[in-house]
Every structure is written in C-alpha cells, then in structure tokens.
Amino acid sequence: MGKIKYSSELCKELTHVAEDPQLKIRHRPVRYENGTVLPIEITGVFPAITGTAELTVDKFLGGGFAGQVYRCKLTELHLADEGTIPGLEKGMLYAIKIVIPPSSFSRWFRNTTYWLAFQGPFSSQVNYGACRAGLAWQKLVRRASLIKFGRETAVKDAYASFWDSNLNAYGEITEWIEGRMWNLEADNNITTRRDWRNVDLADTGSPEFVDKRRFMAGMVELMHDMGAPEFARQYEWSTMKSQPNCMKRTDTEDGGLCAIDFRAGLALLPWLPMSPGDFKLIFDGLFKRHSLVQFDRCNLSKLKSYLAQHPDVFDDMQPMIDELNIQDRAYRRSLLDITHHGLRPTFDRELQKDIIAGLVEGYLADDLIDEAFAEKLRKGGLRFAFFHLFGVLPILGKMIRQRWGSQAFRQHMLGIFTQPTYLKTALKARAAHDLIDWHRSGRTDEARTRKLAAKPSLFFLEHFTLGFLPIGLHRLCIRPLIAWNGLVAFFKFIHDFAVDEAFREKWFLDQVAEGEKDGMLSQEEHDHIVSIIKEPYIVKYLKSMAVHFCTIPITQIVSVITGGFVFAYILSKGGSTAEASLAFAGTLALVQVTPISPGSLCRGFYVVYLMIRERNWRDYLVAAPLSFVKYIGYLAFPLQMTTTYPHLARFLVSRRATALVHIIPVFGEHGALLEHWVFDLFFNVPQIFGQHLKKLLTAWMLLGMICILPALFVATSKGWVGLMIALIAVFICPRAIFYPLLSRKK
C-alpha cells in the first residue's frame, strides 16, 4: 500500500471552499501549493529598502520545526525610491522560508518548548525584531566568512524579510543554492578520519566527510568569535543532525561548502536534550555563559569587538549593524524570559509594556484576538493577567480566549447555533480545510476526498472514528480492496522482475538515474554503470535480485501460519482467546526479530545452489553467508561486487542502507551523520574486515586454542571429544578453509 499521489488542483479547490467569504473567521492554509502567487511587501536586509514583490511558488521543499521552505521565482519587484537590493532580480529563483511549520504537531512541540524556555510566542514567527536580527546575523557571518574561509560563498546570502498575512508568520528571501549533500565514500581505512583536523584530504578515502567536518568546525569557531555561540548550535557536529545545514555547492567554480541554515527550530532546555551533542551544549551554557536555556541569544559586545578588529571588512555595513542593535534589544524585551530578566518585569514598567506588546503579537498571530481587543490588552491590568493565565488550561484555555478576545469568533459561534445555512457553510469549510491535510498525507485518494468534501457529516463521522487510526490502517478499513490490489501489484512486480529481462534492466536503470539525481553518483559514474548493464555479473546480480524479491513474503506467510498453529494449540489445551491471541502476536514478533528467517534461509540456499551449479566459490564467498541473514541479506551481492564494480557496489549499498535509516525521524534525514554511520557499517566495515580477514581468522583460531586446550587436561573422555569437535569446527575450520578459498587468485 504505497502512498497516494495527491492532486495539487484538488487542494487548491478545497482551499477556496475553506476560505468561504461568508464565514466570519478564516481557516488559514497550512502551506502553499506549487504555482501559488504570493504578493508581499518586503524590506531588504542590507540595505533596508522597502518595496513590493510577487513570488510564484515553484516547489515546496519541505518543512521542520523552524518553518516551511519553498523554491520560488521572483516574478515582480518594485522598490521604493528606485533603490536596489543587491542579489534580488526579477525572474531569478530564491529560497523562501516562512517561519511556521506545516505540521500541526511540529508547530505545537516547537511552540511548547519555546514557551517553556522564554514564556512567550515563537518570536521568529511573530516578532519583527527577531526576524530582522536573525537575517542581519546571517549577513554578518557571510561577510565574516571572507576572513575565515576566504570567500563569501561559504554562507548563503540573505536578501529580504516579509510578513505573510495568509500564514500569519514572518518570512525571508534568501539565496537559492544549487548543490548536494555529501557523497557516501568507499573508504578502506576509516580510522584516518579521527585526525580530521590534520589529515591531508589526499590521504583519506573520505575527503568529503573530513572536509565537511572541518568546515562545520570552522563555522562554529567563527560564530563563537563573533559572539553568536547559540547560533553555532546549527553547526555542532556532535548533534548528529546538523550536517544537512551545509551543502557542497555545484553552482560555483570552487564547488566549496556552504552554510545554508541560520534559523533554529527548537529551544534547548536543560532537562530536554534531544541529541548527544546537546549534553555538552547544556553544560557549556550553564557553566560558561550562565544561561539556563538556549536558542539564539548573542553577545553584542563581543560582536562589536570582532568588528573593530576588521574595520575594512565591515565598514559599509554600519547601518545594518545599527539596526541589529535596535532590533535585538526589542526582540529580547518582548519576552517574559525569567531566566534572563529575572525579577525585573515585576518593577520595570517599560519592560512590562514591551513584554505585554510581545505577547499580544503572539495572540494576534494565533488568531486568539482581534485588533480591537489587542488594544485593550496592551494596557495591561487584570484583563491581560486573566487572559494570559487562561492559556495555561489545555484545550479549554484556547476556547475561552478565542470567545473572549475575538468578536469575529463570537459572531461565528452565534451563526453556527442560530443560522442553519451558516452552520452548513461552516461545516463544509472546516471539512475542506482538514481534508487538504488528509489528501496530502495519503489518508484519502482524490475520489474519496471529493466525496467527503461533498458530505461534511460523513467526514466528521470518519474523522472522530477512523481518523484516529494510522494512515495505512485507516485506508485499509475504508477500502479493504486496497490490500488486495497492493498484494496483486506486489506479486505482479515480482513476476515481471523474475521473467522479464527488459523489466529488470529498466528497474535497475531507474534506480541509477535516481541515484545520480540524489547526488549519490556523479555523471561519470552514472554513465559507467549504464555502459556495463549487459555484463554477465550484472545480469546475474539482477536475476539474484529477482529471487531475493520472491523471498520477501515467505517470512511473513510462515510467521502467520506458525502463529495460527500456536493459537490453535493453546485453545486446544484449554487456554483463553486472550492468551492465544497474545501467543499469536508474540510468535509474529519473534519471527521479525530473529536474525535468520524462513525467507533469508531460502535466499541463502539459493546462493549456495549457484555456487554448486557454477562450481564457483570465490565469487560468492561474501554473498553466501550474508544471504542467510535477515535484512542485511539484501546487501549480499552489492558487497560481493565491491572489488569488481566499486562505484556500483557503493551506490547499491548506500541506497539500501540510507533508505532504511531515513525512516528514523530527525536523525535519519538525508545528509545527517547517522546516514554515513550506517553506510560505514554496511559497506566500509565489511571492506576493512575483508582486508584483515587473515589476521582476524588467525586470532580467532588462537583464541579458541587458548580457551579450549587447557580444558582438555581436566575433561572426561566424552567432554574431550566434544571440546575437540568445537575447537576444530568453530575455531580452526574458518582459518583453514574459508580464508584460502577467499584469497586464492582468479
């Protein structure tokens, strides 16, 4: 049951329904579809020239805790006083980040951690000062990269900020970078990476890995020197999730690395570390900078000192630096932030006004209040105190505050309860708004989405019942035929792959093409692999893949049959249905976690059959033992071809390994450190093992002799025989038989 491909046009239709002008309130979009035109008012980062622009969404690139990212074309640009913003040109592509996550859970988690840290709304989304200060820092670090790296292209440029009134969030226009993440490199001596600061790139098999680590360490040092230690968290290697924040450029002659992300998504709380590196950051924050929570706080005094050391580099940027000082102060004073302000808000009247104004900005962005009520809240007093305290109540607090603070919401609720026509319109709009997310996530296909949109009562019935289920299970309950169609499609694929050579070749070439697109293969490597598609070993590999695909359902079928027998056996012995069901589930789970399964046995015996039929041991001695192991067995043939086709082997292993690791949230992101570790485990470590196989097998044999031979002097006759068999079979045979076969010349 693969994910349904959603219809962008249908989502646009539903958006129009959700934004029915008859409604008193607005269901805001979660994100934009490709082709959407965004008219905005912009303010340049440097110089701070205002104007109007029109962006056309070219592609939605995804989103995380920090916001949602698009590639957009600048289709219109009109600046005040005929000024110019260097880098902004009509018709060019730009990266656009709007600082609000597209996922409701991500938005809730981000805002909750930020509120716990600073007792206010997520400032980068709703506070002008926070938006401007962050962009100014990015511009300064870019200029400082001239000093540190000798080139400005080491940091992505920032051009302008804007307020998105549809999503109620600030956004930024930055440079569009053409580039890729690292290549997963075949390296038969990964220990040289340990001296990553000093090793010559020509002397290591992982030059891109080492180069990126050096670059990220340089970024951290640079930002610490400039007085931005909390910004540096975006490039701390030990967090294991910062590596995708810099890319290898393909749009410049030097092809150097480029830092692309300066917006943190989550506040770092001392009791909530979210990566291995966070422990060190928390310790440094507490004992070096005396900061209980961390996000993006900077030291402007240290920045001033750094700028004074390089006056020739930053002289022309003084107007932006002056704005940074003003906006950063306004940003910090817009938050209650008891860990930094302490008790000052209790007696500093000016600070109280600034904090109240900042909180009101957040209420407006969350559509909790209207502008008229915002004016009342800005005056402070008991009204503000009670309104703020209601926010502590989960769910109920938001309901109370919306009804109290927004006249439009009160009118909306009145219309629902007093006007049947309005109720019908409101239900239809809410159903359309929620169905957009359902359709995008694959919960409903186009036909069912249209049906539910036309019948809101049916949607709400499904929403509060099956809507709580995981997506796949929800679809299966609605259309059991999906499972059958998926099963038929799966077996049809296996059949076609097994009997049709052209189908196998097309599948393989598609994989290679995707690998080139994802940056796993260079153009030369791609062309070389395509040129050897007809070679006998490649043909043999594809045929073996067909057998491997055929073994996929065997384990599941056998586990269900075995579980069924266990279920029936327990019932026959007088056990309850609950006990039998528990045993059935336990049987299924046991089969899933065992390292060798019925499917892997079939795969392994097939490889042994090939060895016997072809009387060829050497070409299968890596694939044969690995094929018997579940999950890892699919990498058996790619690992076997390492010495013959290194580029192809590296690609096949990396594609399989990274496909598995990408399932892991956050840390499994493409380009993150875990991806490289998995590649090392499944590709580089076996290579190294093969190089040192003789030493390892000899050491294994000696270990067995040291452990077992002394025991022979005290063993009984029966025990003596058993120990000798164990010594020969387990410790001596691998050294005496396996290594000579593997190391003999072709």
Secondary structure, DSSP 8 states (H G I E B T S, - for coil): -------HHHHHHHHHHHT-TTSSS----SS--TT-EEEEEEEESSS--EEEEEEEEEEEEEE-SS-EEEEEEEEEEEEGGG---TT--TT-EEEEEESS-SSHHHHHHHHHHHHHHHSS--HHHH-HHHHHHHHHHHHHHHHHHHHHTS-GGGB--EEEEEEETTTTEEEEEEE---EE-------S-GGGGGGTTTS-GGG-S-HHHHHHHHHHHHHHHHHHHHT-TTGGGGG-GGGSS-GGGEEEESSSSS--EEE------S-B-TT---SHHHHHHHHHHHHTS--SSBSS---HHHHHHHHHH-HHHHGGGHHHHHHHHHHHHHHHTTS--HHHHTTGGGT-HHHHHHHHHHHHHHHHHTTSS-HHHHHHHTT-HHHHHHHHHHTTSTTHHHHHHHHHH-HHHHHHHHHHHH-HHHHHHHHHHHHHHHHHHHHHHTSS-HHHHHHHHH-HHHHHHHHTTGGGS-HHHHHHHH-THHHHHHHHHHHHHHHHHHH-HHHHHHHHHHHHHHHHHTTSS-HHHHHHHHHTTTSHHHHHHHHHHHHHHHHHHHHHHHHHHHHHHHHHHHHHTT--HHHHHHHHHHHHHHHHHSSS-HHHHHHHHHHHHHHHHHT--GGGTTHHHHHTSTTGGGGHHHHHTTTT-HHHHHHHHHHHHHHHHTTSTTTTSTTSHHHHHHHIIIIIHHHHHHHTHHHHHHHHHHHHHHHHHHHHTT--HHHHHHHHHHIIIIIIHIIIIIHHHHHS--
